[in-house]
Amino acid sequence: MPRAVSLHQVSKSYTPGVRVVQRLSLDIEPGEFLVLLGPSGCGKSTVLRMIAGLEEPTEGEVRLDGEYANHLAPAERHMAMVFQNYALYPTMNSGANIGFPLRIEDPGRDPRPRVEATARMLGIEDLLDRFPHQLSGGERQRVAMGRAIARHPSAFLMDEPLANLDAKLRSHLRAEIARLTRDLDVTTLYVTHDQAEAMSLGDRVAVLRGGVLQQLGTPRTVYALPENVFVAAFIGTPRINLLRGVVLAPLDGAMSIGLGRQALVLPEPLSPDHRLLRVQQGREVIVGLRSEAVRLARPTRARPGEVAISGLVEHVEFQGHEVLVHLDTGSQPALVPDLEAPRPVKRVGGRRRREGGVLDRLRLRGRAAGGLRAGPVVVLEHPADAEPGPPVGEARLPGDLIVRTTPDHALRPGMQVPLLVDLAHLFVFDHDGVRVSPAPSRLPDLEA
Ligand SMILES: Nc1ncnc2c1ncn2[C@@H]1O[C@H](COP(=O)(O)OP(=O)(O)OP(=O)(O)O)[C@@H](O)[C@H]1O
């Protein structure tokens, strides 16, 4: 029987006063495939290890099938773990590796029938006599999976099991893991920092940041209705465009969102979501536009709900089936802490500069709470707080908007192109990075 696994207000500190997991509550249904997703160091492995019994929660409860389980030893939990480094015994062949936990469990029983059945399930019958050093990375990972499966566990705990494999093999094994866990009807908790993996595997995805749960939902929900800027930016490729904006709601004119040199004029009559934005009048917000929200087309081609802006082509990224166009629209990108990897130095106009340039200094900062970024997702700093540098208005901004298009547009850097923004796909986040449009209370049925 697949297990129900629950965490109730679980926290973990390795050092007193520093919680690496903070008051986490999660209910994983029997047979469910739940993915824990987040950047490196956000506490994913710690959560998995607490469920496995390899770490003890500092506070809170782990429950298995509704029963308090904090005190249970790993072996008493009947779960199998698969790690990224395979952890096979080097002196045993694949068959012995797969059979090892069976021999420990029941020394008197011949493990071979189970080992062979497991090998058939994984298509590795030919590898049973080989030692780990005679196997490729993908084959080793299959043997490690076999060792986990052979015991018929009630839950799988997988910690980045595909991280060491190349992209092609990863996608192949991903499909295999999905099939296996479905066929075996087992509860699975899968840890990854790869959002594409999370989206393709999970029945639900739990997004963690700094040890704090940001959102728990189906892949469709976390993509279409991210609760905050962090989730919006972490999920989806190419990354969502996040721009700093100001809500302008004059009493005698059309409501708009100012984006630096241009503005998105909200069409009348205002939609219920846009009407609610009036309370943000005069405030700084963060506008989120996924690449599908913007298309290259003239204003005369606008469909209902689309508004026109324009952009200067800065860079064209050819990807074969599509092209990513980096545009300067005269707005300022908003940066999300924890996501901004050190930016590579690149050459622009003969000068070397860090990508992001002056905008790196207009930083959005996570607010610390007990050593954790637990409160608001971001805080927009006033430019006056920024390090000295060229005044914002005078700085030549790097591309602030990435738009996807077909390869048949002949685009070159320096071209000014017309754009249409589909306001049905507009996200607005408040000053603290929390989504305000679409309104949080509006939860369309995305499962249909
Ligand atoms: N045994 C330990 N003792 C002290 N600190 C630890 C220990 N294990 C993990 N940590 C710290 O706890 C935090 C969370 O670590 P954890 O491994 O759970 O994160 P993660 O999200 O799985 O990261 P990654 O994706 O890089 O594996 C990190 O800051 C890490 O340095």
The ligand as an SDF file (V2000), in Angstrom:
LIG
                    3D

 31 33  0  0  0  0  0  0  0  0999 V2000
   24.5940   18.3430    8.5010 N   0  0  0  0  0  0  0  0  0  0  0  0
   24.5340   19.6740    8.3670 C   0  0  0  0  0  0  0  0  0  0  0  0
   25.0870   20.4940    9.2930 N   0  0  0  0  0  0  0  0  0  0  0  0
   25.0010   21.8390    9.1770 C   0  0  0  0  0  0  0  0  0  0  0  0
   24.3730   22.4640    8.1680 N   0  0  0  0  0  0  0  0  0  0  0  0
   23.7990   21.7120    7.2170 C   0  0  0  0  0  0  0  0  0  0  0  0
   23.8490   20.2860    7.2650 C   0  0  0  0  0  0  0  0  0  0  0  0
   23.1860   19.7980    6.1880 N   0  0  0  0  0  0  0  0  0  0  0  0
   22.7500   20.8830    5.4900 C   0  0  0  0  0  0  0  0  0  0  0  0
   23.1070   22.0140    6.1150 N   0  0  0  0  0  0  0  0  0  0  0  0
   22.7890   23.4020    5.6860 C   0  0  0  0  0  0  0  0  0  0  0  0
   21.3780   23.4920    5.6350 O   0  0  0  0  0  0  0  0  0  0  0  0
   20.9630   24.2560    4.4900 C   0  0  0  0  0  0  0  0  0  0  0  0
   20.0270   23.4160    3.6410 C   0  0  0  0  0  0  0  0  0  0  0  0
   20.7740   22.3500    3.0930 O   0  0  0  0  0  0  0  0  0  0  0  0
   20.1150   21.2400    2.1730 P   0  0  0  0  0  0  0  0  0  0  0  0
   21.1650   20.2660    1.7640 O   0  0  0  0  0  0  0  0  0  0  0  0
   18.9000   20.7030    2.8290 O   0  0  0  0  0  0  0  0  0  0  0  0
   19.6520   22.1380    0.9000 O   0  0  0  0  0  0  0  0  0  0  0  0
   19.2800   21.6850   -0.5680 P   0  0  0  0  0  0  0  0  0  0  0  0
   18.1680   22.5760   -0.9830 O   0  0  0  0  0  0  0  0  0  0  0  0
   19.0400   20.2260   -0.6330 O   0  0  0  0  0  0  0  0  0  0  0  0
   20.5930   22.0760   -1.3540 O   0  0  0  0  0  0  0  0  0  0  0  0
   21.2670   21.3540   -2.6360 P   0  0  0  0  0  0  0  0  0  0  0  0
   20.2710   21.4500   -3.7660 O   0  0  0  0  0  0  0  0  0  0  0  0
   22.4880   22.2020   -2.8770 O   0  0  0  0  0  0  0  0  0  0  0  0
   21.5820   19.9510   -2.2450 O   0  0  0  0  0  0  0  0  0  0  0  0
   22.2310   24.6740    3.7840 C   0  0  0  0  0  0  0  0  0  0  0  0
   22.5450   25.9750    4.1950 O   0  0  0  0  0  0  0  0  0  0  0  0
   23.2640   23.6830    4.2760 C   0  0  0  0  0  0  0  0  0  0  0  0
   24.5460   24.2630    4.2900 O   0  0  0  0  0  0  0  0  0  0  0  0
  1  2  1  0
  2  3  1  0
  2  7  2  0
  3  4  2  0
  4  5  1  0
  5  6  2  0
  6  7  1  0
  6 10  1  0
  7  8  1  0
  8  9  2  0
  9 10  1  0
 10 11  1  0
 11 12  1  0
 11 30  1  0
 12 13  1  0
 13 14  1  0
 13 28  1  0
 14 15  1  0
 15 16  1  0
 16 17  2  0
 16 18  1  0
 16 19  1  0
 19 20  1  0
 20 21  2  0
 20 22  1  0
 20 23  1  0
 23 24  1  0
 24 25  2  0
 24 26  1  0
 24 27  1  0
 28 29  1  0
 28 30  1  0
 30 31  1  0
M  END
$$$$
